[in-house]
Structures are given as structure tokens and as C-alpha cells.
Amino acid sequence: MKHHPVLWFYVLTFAFLWFGWLPMVAGSQGITPFKPPLFQVLLLLPAVAPAVAAVIVTAVNEGTV
């Protein structure tokens, strides 16, 4: 992660975004037995995904993790 921090920032951001959106998409298409209101809490993750990814990449690069 120290050699390509920008790449890792984008990879982590993308992963966190889809981790938050995938249950909503699956629920809206009837793939999962859950209804979309149950997953609305997960919509907070895509909202803060860039900030979380930046904190993780910075912490790893600065040596605090």
C-alpha cells in the first residue's frame, strides 16, 4: 500500500461503495429476501467511503497501523 497509495485509495473506496450499495440493489431486484428499508443504514457507508479509505491509506502510510 505504501508504493501506490492513490491506487489503494480508489480500490478501497470502490470496495466500500459496493459493500454499501450491493444489498440495496439485490433487495430492490428481489434477489435477497430482505426489503430495502432494512438496508438503509448501509447507505451511510457509501456516503463516507472516501473519507474512510483516506484514513486507512494515511494510517498505513504513516505507520500508525
N, CA, C and O atoms as a Maestro MAE file, in Angstrom:
{
 s_m_m2io_version
 :::
 2.0.0
}

f_m_ct {
 s_m_title
 :::
 protein
 m_atom[260] {
  # First column is atom index #
  i_m_mmod_type
  r_m_x_coord
  r_m_y_coord
  r_m_z_coord
  i_m_residue_number
  s_m_chain_name
  s_m_pdb_residue_name
  s_m_pdb_atom_name
  i_m_atomic_number
  :::
  1 25 0.823 -1.190 0.000 1 A "MET " " N  " 7
  2 3 0.000 0.000 0.000 1 A "MET " " CA " 6
  3 2 0.866 1.252 0.000 1 A "MET " " C  " 6
  4 15 0.415 2.315 -0.427 1 A "MET " " O  " 8
  5 25 2.089 1.140 0.468 2 A "LYS " " N  " 7
  6 3 2.956 2.311 0.549 2 A "LYS " " CA " 6
  7 2 3.492 2.744 -0.809 2 A "LYS " " C  " 6
  8 15 3.863 3.904 -0.987 2 A "LYS " " O  " 8
  9 25 3.535 1.825 -1.763 3 A "HIS " " N  " 7
  10 3 4.092 2.176 -3.065 3 A "HIS " " CA " 6
  11 2 3.066 2.833 -3.989 3 A "HIS " " C  " 6
  12 15 3.435 3.624 -4.857 3 A "HIS " " O  " 8
  13 25 1.804 2.516 -3.812 4 A "HIS " " N  " 7
  14 3 0.743 3.048 -4.672 4 A "HIS " " CA " 6
  15 2 -0.445 3.510 -3.828 4 A "HIS " " C  " 6
  16 15 -1.515 2.906 -3.902 4 A "HIS " " O  " 8
  17 25 -0.282 4.558 -3.035 5 A "PRO " " N  " 7
  18 3 -1.376 4.953 -2.137 5 A "PRO " " CA " 6
  19 2 -2.624 5.445 -2.870 5 A "PRO " " C  " 6
  20 15 -3.739 5.228 -2.395 5 A "PRO " " O  " 8
  21 25 -2.458 6.095 -4.001 6 A "VAL " " N  " 7
  22 3 -3.633 6.604 -4.722 6 A "VAL " " CA " 6
  23 2 -4.445 5.439 -5.287 6 A "VAL " " C  " 6
  24 15 -5.676 5.452 -5.242 6 A "VAL " " O  " 8
  25 25 -3.759 4.448 -5.812 7 A "LEU " " N  " 7
  26 3 -4.450 3.259 -6.316 7 A "LEU " " CA " 6
  27 2 -5.220 2.575 -5.197 7 A "LEU " " C  " 6
  28 15 -6.376 2.196 -5.386 7 A "LEU " " O  " 8
  29 25 -4.598 2.413 -4.036 8 A "TRP " " N  " 7
  30 3 -5.270 1.777 -2.899 8 A "TRP " " CA " 6
  31 2 -6.442 2.609 -2.401 8 A "TRP " " C  " 6
  32 15 -7.454 2.064 -1.960 8 A "TRP " " O  " 8
  33 25 -6.307 3.932 -2.472 9 A "PHE " " N  " 7
  34 3 -7.429 4.794 -2.085 9 A "PHE " " CA " 6
  35 2 -8.638 4.501 -2.965 9 A "PHE " " C  " 6
  36 15 -9.748 4.340 -2.460 9 A "PHE " " O  " 8
  37 25 -8.430 4.431 -4.277 10 A "TYR " " N  " 7
  38 3 -9.537 4.169 -5.188 10 A "TYR " " CA " 6
  39 2 -10.090 2.757 -5.031 10 A "TYR " " C  " 6
  40 15 -11.304 2.565 -5.102 10 A "TYR " " O  " 8
  41 25 -9.239 1.780 -4.821 11 A "VAL " " N  " 7
  42 3 -9.697 0.402 -4.643 11 A "VAL " " CA " 6
  43 2 -10.534 0.279 -3.367 11 A "VAL " " C  " 6
  44 15 -11.607 -0.324 -3.384 11 A "VAL " " O  " 8
  45 25 -10.053 0.842 -2.276 12 A "LEU " " N  " 7
  46 3 -10.809 0.782 -1.023 12 A "LEU " " CA " 6
  47 2 -12.124 1.554 -1.118 12 A "LEU " " C  " 6
  48 15 -13.151 1.097 -0.616 12 A "LEU " " O  " 8
  49 25 -12.095 2.705 -1.752 13 A "THR " " N  " 7
  50 3 -13.315 3.487 -1.917 13 A "THR " " CA " 6
  51 2 -14.343 2.710 -2.724 13 A "THR " " C  " 6
  52 15 -15.514 2.646 -2.351 13 A "THR " " O  " 8
  53 25 -13.904 2.120 -3.828 14 A "PHE " " N  " 7
  54 3 -14.805 1.326 -4.663 14 A "PHE " " CA " 6
  55 2 -15.376 0.151 -3.881 14 A "PHE " " C  " 6
  56 15 -16.570 -0.132 -3.976 14 A "PHE " " O  " 8
  57 25 -14.540 -0.534 -3.112 15 A "ALA " " N  " 7
  58 3 -14.994 -1.684 -2.336 15 A "ALA " " CA " 6
  59 2 -16.020 -1.269 -1.277 15 A "ALA " " C  " 6
  60 15 -17.044 -1.932 -1.114 15 A "ALA " " O  " 8
  61 25 -15.752 -0.182 -0.564 16 A "PHE " " N  " 7
  62 3 -16.696 0.282 0.454 16 A "PHE " " CA " 6
  63 2 -18.005 0.754 -0.174 16 A "PHE " " C  " 6
  64 15 -19.079 0.537 0.387 16 A "PHE " " O  " 8
  65 25 -17.918 1.395 -1.331 17 A "LEU " " N  " 7
  66 3 -19.132 1.841 -2.010 17 A "LEU " " CA " 6
  67 2 -20.014 0.662 -2.377 17 A "LEU " " C  " 6
  68 15 -21.217 0.683 -2.118 17 A "LEU " " O  " 8
  69 25 -19.432 -0.363 -2.978 18 A "TRP " " N  " 7
  70 3 -20.226 -1.510 -3.386 18 A "TRP " " CA " 6
  71 2 -20.687 -2.340 -2.208 18 A "TRP " " C  " 6
  72 15 -21.742 -2.971 -2.280 18 A "TRP " " O  " 8
  73 25 -19.925 -2.358 -1.123 19 A "PHE " " N  " 7
  74 3 -20.373 -3.069 0.068 19 A "PHE " " CA " 6
  75 2 -21.645 -2.427 0.619 19 A "PHE " " C  " 6
  76 15 -22.496 -3.116 1.181 19 A "PHE " " O  " 8
  77 25 -21.773 -1.130 0.461 20 A "GLY " " N  " 7
  78 3 -22.980 -0.432 0.906 20 A "GLY " " CA " 6
  79 2 -24.121 -0.504 -0.084 20 A "GLY " " C  " 6
  80 15 -25.283 -0.578 0.317 20 A "GLY " " O  " 8
  81 25 -23.812 -0.485 -1.376 21 A "TRP " " N  " 7
  82 3 -24.858 -0.461 -2.394 21 A "TRP " " CA " 6
  83 2 -25.370 -1.836 -2.788 21 A "TRP " " C  " 6
  84 15 -26.534 -1.963 -3.167 21 A "TRP " " O  " 8
  85 25 -24.546 -2.862 -2.713 22 A "LEU " " N  " 7
  86 3 -24.938 -4.182 -3.194 22 A "LEU " " CA " 6
  87 2 -26.181 -4.745 -2.500 22 A "LEU " " C  " 6
  88 15 -27.051 -5.271 -3.193 22 A "LEU " " O  " 8
  89 25 -26.313 -4.665 -1.180 23 A "PRO " " N  " 7
  90 3 -27.556 -5.156 -0.559 23 A "PRO " " CA " 6
  91 2 -28.793 -4.379 -1.016 23 A "PRO " " C  " 6
  92 15 -29.870 -4.958 -1.154 23 A "PRO " " O  " 8
  93 25 -28.647 -3.082 -1.249 24 A "MET " " N  " 7
  94 3 -29.785 -2.288 -1.728 24 A "MET " " CA " 6
  95 2 -30.194 -2.722 -3.129 24 A "MET " " C  " 6
  96 15 -31.382 -2.869 -3.416 24 A "MET " " O  " 8
  97 25 -29.218 -2.924 -3.995 25 A "VAL " " N  " 7
  98 3 -29.507 -3.346 -5.365 25 A "VAL " " CA " 6
  99 2 -30.120 -4.738 -5.373 25 A "VAL " " C  " 6
  100 15 -31.112 -4.975 -6.062 25 A "VAL " " O  " 8
  101 25 -29.542 -5.655 -4.616 26 A "ALA " " N  " 7
  102 3 -30.061 -7.022 -4.567 26 A "ALA " " CA " 6
  103 2 -31.474 -7.058 -3.984 26 A "ALA " " C  " 6
  104 15 -32.327 -7.799 -4.471 26 A "ALA " " O  " 8
  105 25 -31.719 -6.273 -2.960 27 A "GLY " " N  " 7
  106 3 -33.049 -6.229 -2.366 27 A "GLY " " CA " 6
  107 2 -34.090 -5.628 -3.292 27 A "GLY " " C  " 6
  108 15 -35.236 -6.078 -3.308 27 A "GLY " " O  " 8
  109 25 -33.713 -4.624 -4.058 28 A "SER " " N  " 7
  110 3 -34.664 -3.991 -4.971 28 A "SER " " CA " 6
  111 2 -34.994 -4.884 -6.160 28 A "SER " " C  " 6
  112 15 -36.054 -4.736 -6.769 28 A "SER " " O  " 8
  113 25 -34.102 -5.807 -6.496 29 A "GLN " " N  " 7
  114 3 -34.345 -6.719 -7.609 29 A "GLN " " CA " 6
  115 2 -34.989 -8.029 -7.161 29 A "GLN " " C  " 6
  116 15 -35.268 -8.891 -7.994 29 A "GLN " " O  " 8
  117 25 -35.225 -8.190 -5.883 30 A "GLY " " N  " 7
  118 3 -35.857 -9.382 -5.364 30 A "GLY " " CA " 6
  119 2 -34.912 -10.572 -5.238 30 A "GLY " " C  " 6
  120 15 -35.362 -11.707 -5.081 30 A "GLY " " O  " 8
  121 25 -33.608 -10.320 -5.305 31 A "ILE " " N  " 7
  122 3 -32.626 -11.391 -5.209 31 A "ILE " " CA " 6
  123 2 -32.493 -11.866 -3.765 31 A "ILE " " C  " 6
  124 15 -32.315 -13.059 -3.522 31 A "ILE " " O  " 8
  125 25 -32.574 -10.972 -2.831 32 A "THR " " N  " 7
  126 3 -32.483 -11.318 -1.418 32 A "THR " " CA " 6
  127 2 -33.871 -11.208 -0.782 32 A "THR " " C  " 6
  128 15 -34.722 -10.479 -1.292 32 A "THR " " O  " 8
  129 25 -34.108 -11.906 0.302 33 A "PRO " " N  " 7
  130 3 -35.422 -11.835 0.938 33 A "PRO " " CA " 6
  131 2 -35.625 -10.577 1.779 33 A "PRO " " C  " 6
  132 15 -36.680 -10.406 2.389 33 A "PRO " " O  " 8
  133 25 -34.637 -9.705 1.818 34 A "PHE " " N  " 7
  134 3 -34.728 -8.511 2.646 34 A "PHE " " CA " 6
  135 2 -35.351 -7.367 1.868 34 A "PHE " " C  " 6
  136 15 -35.163 -7.251 0.657 34 A "PHE " " O  " 8
  137 25 -36.065 -6.554 2.546 35 A "LYS " " N  " 7
  138 3 -36.670 -5.374 1.943 35 A "LYS " " CA " 6
  139 2 -35.690 -4.208 2.021 35 A "LYS " " C  " 6
  140 15 -34.884 -4.157 2.951 35 A "LYS " " O  " 8
  141 25 -35.733 -3.271 1.076 36 A "PRO " " N  " 7
  142 3 -34.793 -2.151 1.069 36 A "PRO " " CA " 6
  143 2 -34.738 -1.306 2.346 36 A "PRO " " C  " 6
  144 15 -33.648 -0.838 2.677 36 A "PRO " " O  " 8
  145 25 -35.813 -1.077 3.080 37 A "PRO " " N  " 7
  146 3 -35.652 -0.252 4.292 37 A "PRO " " CA " 6
  147 2 -34.700 -0.857 5.327 37 A "PRO " " C  " 6
  148 15 -34.107 -0.123 6.118 37 A "PRO " " O  " 8
  149 25 -34.549 -2.176 5.333 38 A "LEU " " N  " 7
  150 3 -33.639 -2.792 6.294 38 A "LEU " " CA " 6
  151 2 -32.183 -2.436 6.002 38 A "LEU " " C  " 6
  152 15 -31.342 -2.461 6.901 38 A "LEU " " O  " 8
  153 25 -31.893 -2.112 4.776 39 A "PHE " " N  " 7
  154 3 -30.518 -1.839 4.377 39 A "PHE " " CA " 6
  155 2 -30.194 -0.354 4.306 39 A "PHE " " C  " 6
  156 15 -29.098 0.008 3.877 39 A "PHE " " O  " 8
  157 25 -31.101 0.503 4.706 40 A "GLN " " N  " 7
  158 3 -30.849 1.936 4.594 40 A "GLN " " CA " 6
  159 2 -29.695 2.395 5.469 40 A "GLN " " C  " 6
  160 15 -29.059 3.406 5.170 40 A "GLN " " O  " 8
  161 25 -29.417 1.678 6.530 41 A "VAL " " N  " 7
  162 3 -28.266 2.017 7.369 41 A "VAL " " CA " 6
  163 2 -26.972 1.837 6.583 41 A "VAL " " C  " 6
  164 15 -26.019 2.593 6.774 41 A "VAL " " O  " 8
  165 25 -26.932 0.835 5.698 42 A "LEU " " N  " 7
  166 3 -25.739 0.611 4.889 42 A "LEU " " CA " 6
  167 2 -25.487 1.732 3.890 42 A "LEU " " C  " 6
  168 15 -24.388 1.822 3.342 42 A "LEU " " O  " 8
  169 25 -26.468 2.584 3.638 43 A "LEU " " N  " 7
  170 3 -26.254 3.706 2.729 43 A "LEU " " CA " 6
  171 2 -25.355 4.774 3.340 43 A "LEU " " C  " 6
  172 15 -24.888 5.668 2.634 43 A "LEU " " O  " 8
  173 25 -25.112 4.690 4.624 44 A "LEU " " N  " 7
  174 3 -24.154 5.600 5.245 44 A "LEU " " CA " 6
  175 2 -22.731 5.271 4.806 44 A "LEU " " C  " 6
  176 15 -21.891 6.164 4.702 44 A "LEU " " O  " 8
  177 25 -22.461 4.003 4.550 45 A "LEU " " N  " 7
  178 3 -21.123 3.596 4.137 45 A "LEU " " CA " 6
  179 2 -20.712 4.217 2.806 45 A "LEU " " C  " 6
  180 15 -19.599 4.737 2.721 45 A "LEU " " O  " 8
  181 25 -21.545 4.195 1.754 46 A "PRO " " N  " 7
  182 3 -21.127 4.871 0.528 46 A "PRO " " CA " 6
  183 2 -20.936 6.379 0.704 46 A "PRO " " C  " 6
  184 15 -20.149 7.001 -0.009 46 A "PRO " " O  " 8
  185 25 -21.655 6.949 1.648 47 A "ALA " " N  " 7
  186 3 -21.520 8.390 1.870 47 A "ALA " " CA " 6
  187 2 -20.171 8.753 2.481 47 A "ALA " " C  " 6
  188 15 -19.624 9.817 2.192 47 A "ALA " " O  " 8
  189 25 -19.637 7.881 3.317 48 A "VAL " " N  " 7
  190 3 -18.371 8.169 3.990 48 A "VAL " " CA " 6
  191 2 -17.211 7.339 3.462 48 A "VAL " " C  " 6
  192 15 -16.110 7.391 4.011 48 A "VAL " " O  " 8
  193 25 -17.447 6.569 2.396 49 A "ALA " " N  " 7
  194 3 -16.416 5.667 1.860 49 A "ALA " " CA " 6
  195 2 -15.111 6.379 1.501 49 A "ALA " " C  " 6
  196 15 -14.048 5.872 1.859 49 A "ALA " " O  " 8
  197 25 -15.132 7.522 0.816 50 A "PRO " " N  " 7
  198 3 -13.862 8.181 0.508 50 A "PRO " " CA " 6
  199 2 -13.098 8.621 1.762 50 A "PRO " " C  " 6
  200 15 -11.871 8.529 1.808 50 A "PRO " " O  " 8
  201 25 -13.809 9.087 2.754 51 A "ALA " " N  " 7
  202 3 -13.140 9.512 3.985 51 A "ALA " " CA " 6
  203 2 -12.540 8.324 4.729 51 A "ALA " " C  " 6
  204 15 -11.424 8.415 5.240 51 A "ALA " " O  " 8
  205 25 -13.265 7.220 4.794 52 A "VAL " " N  " 7
  206 3 -12.761 6.024 5.472 52 A "VAL " " CA " 6
  207 2 -11.540 5.480 4.743 52 A "VAL " " C  " 6
  208 15 -10.553 5.107 5.376 52 A "VAL " " O  " 8
  209 25 -11.601 5.433 3.415 53 A "ALA " " N  " 7
  210 3 -10.468 4.952 2.630 53 A "ALA " " CA " 6
  211 2 -9.253 5.856 2.818 53 A "ALA " " C  " 6
  212 15 -8.127 5.370 2.922 53 A "ALA " " O  " 8
  213 25 -9.476 7.158 2.862 54 A "ALA " " N  " 7
  214 3 -8.362 8.089 3.062 54 A "ALA " " CA " 6
  215 2 -7.720 7.903 4.432 54 A "ALA " " C  " 6
  216 15 -6.496 7.958 4.553 54 A "ALA " " O  " 8
  217 25 -8.520 7.686 5.449 55 A "VAL " " N  " 7
  218 3 -7.982 7.471 6.794 55 A "VAL " " CA " 6
  219 2 -7.171 6.180 6.840 55 A "VAL " " C  " 6
  220 15 -6.098 6.150 7.442 55 A "VAL " " O  " 8
  221 25 -7.664 5.121 6.217 56 A "ILE " " N  " 7
  222 3 -6.950 3.845 6.213 56 A "ILE " " CA " 6
  223 2 -5.625 3.969 5.475 56 A "ILE " " C  " 6
  224 15 -4.591 3.541 5.985 56 A "ILE " " O  " 8
  225 25 -5.645 4.547 4.286 57 A "VAL " " N  " 7
  226 3 -4.410 4.683 3.497 57 A "VAL " " CA " 6
  227 2 -3.407 5.585 4.215 57 A "VAL " " C  " 6
  228 15 -2.212 5.290 4.232 57 A "VAL " " O  " 8
  229 25 -3.874 6.664 4.799 58 A "THR " " N  " 7
  230 3 -2.975 7.563 5.532 58 A "THR " " CA " 6
  231 2 -2.388 6.877 6.753 58 A "THR " " C  " 6
  232 15 -1.196 7.020 7.025 58 A "THR " " O  " 8
  233 25 -3.200 6.138 7.490 59 A "ALA " " N  " 7
  234 3 -2.717 5.452 8.672 59 A "ALA " " CA " 6
  235 2 -1.652 4.406 8.322 59 A "ALA " " C  " 6
  236 15 -0.649 4.272 9.024 59 A "ALA " " O  " 8
  237 25 -1.879 3.676 7.240 60 A "VAL " " N  " 7
  238 3 -0.909 2.665 6.832 60 A "VAL " " CA " 6
  239 2 0.375 3.326 6.356 60 A "VAL " " C  " 6
  240 15 1.465 2.854 6.679 60 A "VAL " " O  " 8
  241 25 0.269 4.389 5.608 61 A "ASN " " N  " 7
  242 3 1.465 5.062 5.073 61 A "ASN " " CA " 6
  243 2 2.252 5.798 6.158 61 A "ASN " " C  " 6
  244 15 3.471 5.932 6.051 61 A "ASN " " O  " 8
  245 25 1.580 6.268 7.181 62 A "GLU " " N  " 7
  246 3 2.264 6.971 8.250 62 A "GLU " " CA " 6
  247 2 2.785 6.024 9.322 62 A "GLU " " C  " 6
  248 15 3.533 6.434 10.210 62 A "GLU " " O  " 8
  249 25 2.391 4.769 9.239 63 A "GLY " " N  " 7
  250 3 2.909 3.774 10.171 63 A "GLY " " CA " 6
  251 2 2.160 3.655 11.475 63 A "GLY " " C  " 6
  252 15 2.692 3.103 12.437 63 A "GLY " " O  " 8
  253 25 0.946 4.153 11.537 64 A "THR " " N  " 7
  254 3 0.193 4.053 12.788 64 A "THR " " CA " 6
  255 2 -0.622 2.770 12.864 64 A "THR " " C  " 6
  256 15 -1.196 2.460 13.908 64 A "THR " " O  " 8
  257 25 -0.676 2.031 11.778 65 A "VAL " " N  " 7
  258 3 -1.418 0.758 11.783 65 A "VAL " " CA " 6
  259 2 -0.431 -0.370 11.606 65 A "VAL " " C  " 6
  260 15 -0.825 -1.536 11.580 65 A "VAL " " O  " 8
  :::
 }
 m_bond[259] {
  # First column is bond index #
  i_m_from
  i_m_to
  i_m_order
  :::
  1 1 2 1
  2 2 3 1
  3 3 4 2
  4 3 5 1
  5 5 6 1
  6 6 7 1
  7 7 8 2
  8 7 9 1
  9 9 10 1
  10 10 11 1
  11 11 12 2
  12 11 13 1
  13 13 14 1
  14 14 15 1
  15 15 16 2
  16 15 17 1
  17 17 18 1
  18 18 19 1
  19 19 20 2
  20 19 21 1
  21 21 22 1
  22 22 23 1
  23 23 24 2
  24 23 25 1
  25 25 26 1
  26 26 27 1
  27 27 28 2
  28 27 29 1
  29 29 30 1
  30 30 31 1
  31 31 32 2
  32 31 33 1
  33 33 34 1
  34 34 35 1
  35 35 36 2
  36 35 37 1
  37 37 38 1
  38 38 39 1
  39 39 40 2
  40 39 41 1
  41 41 42 1
  42 42 43 1
  43 43 44 2
  44 43 45 1
  45 45 46 1
  46 46 47 1
  47 47 48 2
  48 47 49 1
  49 49 50 1
  50 50 51 1
  51 51 52 2
  52 51 53 1
  53 53 54 1
  54 54 55 1
  55 55 56 2
  56 55 57 1
  57 57 58 1
  58 58 59 1
  59 59 60 2
  60 59 61 1
  61 61 62 1
  62 62 63 1
  63 63 64 2
  64 63 65 1
  65 65 66 1
  66 66 67 1
  67 67 68 2
  68 67 69 1
  69 69 70 1
  70 70 71 1
  71 71 72 2
  72 71 73 1
  73 73 74 1
  74 74 75 1
  75 75 76 2
  76 75 77 1
  77 77 78 1
  78 78 79 1
  79 79 80 2
  80 79 81 1
  81 81 82 1
  82 82 83 1
  83 83 84 2
  84 83 85 1
  85 85 86 1
  86 86 87 1
  87 87 88 2
  88 87 89 1
  89 89 90 1
  90 90 91 1
  91 91 92 2
  92 91 93 1
  93 93 94 1
  94 94 95 1
  95 95 96 2
  96 95 97 1
  97 97 98 1
  98 98 99 1
  99 99 100 2
  100 99 101 1
  101 101 102 1
  102 102 103 1
  103 103 104 2
  104 103 105 1
  105 105 106 1
  106 106 107 1
  107 107 108 2
  108 107 109 1
  109 109 110 1
  110 110 111 1
  111 111 112 2
  112 111 113 1
  113 113 114 1
  114 114 115 1
  115 115 116 2
  116 115 117 1
  117 117 118 1
  118 118 119 1
  119 119 120 2
  120 119 121 1
  121 121 122 1
  122 122 123 1
  123 123 124 2
  124 123 125 1
  125 125 126 1
  126 126 127 1
  127 127 128 2
  128 127 129 1
  129 129 130 1
  130 130 131 1
  131 131 132 2
  132 131 133 1
  133 133 134 1
  134 134 135 1
  135 135 136 2
  136 135 137 1
  137 137 138 1
  138 138 139 1
  139 139 140 2
  140 139 141 1
  141 141 142 1
  142 142 143 1
  143 143 144 2
  144 143 145 1
  145 145 146 1
  146 146 147 1
  147 147 148 2
  148 147 149 1
  149 149 150 1
  150 150 151 1
  151 151 152 2
  152 151 153 1
  153 153 154 1
  154 154 155 1
  155 155 156 2
  156 155 157 1
  157 157 158 1
  158 158 159 1
  159 159 160 2
  160 159 161 1
  161 161 162 1
  162 162 163 1
  163 163 164 2
  164 163 165 1
  165 165 166 1
  166 166 167 1
  167 167 168 2
  168 167 169 1
  169 169 170 1
  170 170 171 1
  171 171 172 2
  172 171 173 1
  173 173 174 1
  174 174 175 1
  175 175 176 2
  176 175 177 1
  177 177 178 1
  178 178 179 1
  179 179 180 2
  180 179 181 1
  181 181 182 1
  182 182 183 1
  183 183 184 2
  184 183 185 1
  185 185 186 1
  186 186 187 1
  187 187 188 2
  188 187 189 1
  189 189 190 1
  190 190 191 1
  191 191 192 2
  192 191 193 1
  193 193 194 1
  194 194 195 1
  195 195 196 2
  196 195 197 1
  197 197 198 1
  198 198 199 1
  199 199 200 2
  200 199 201 1
  201 201 202 1
  202 202 203 1
  203 203 204 2
  204 203 205 1
  205 205 206 1
  206 206 207 1
  207 207 208 2
  208 207 209 1
  209 209 210 1
  210 210 211 1
  211 211 212 2
  212 211 213 1
  213 213 214 1
  214 214 215 1
  215 215 216 2
  216 215 217 1
  217 217 218 1
  218 218 219 1
  219 219 220 2
  220 219 221 1
  221 221 222 1
  222 222 223 1
  223 223 224 2
  224 223 225 1
  225 225 226 1
  226 226 227 1
  227 227 228 2
  228 227 229 1
  229 229 230 1
  230 230 231 1
  231 231 232 2
  232 231 233 1
  233 233 234 1
  234 234 235 1
  235 235 236 2
  236 235 237 1
  237 237 238 1
  238 238 239 1
  239 239 240 2
  240 239 241 1
  241 241 242 1
  242 242 243 1
  243 243 244 2
  244 243 245 1
  245 245 246 1
  246 246 247 1
  247 247 248 2
  248 247 249 1
  249 249 250 1
  250 250 251 1
  251 251 252 2
  252 251 253 1
  253 253 254 1
  254 254 255 1
  255 255 256 2
  256 255 257 1
  257 257 258 1
  258 258 259 1
  259 259 260 2
  :::
 }
}
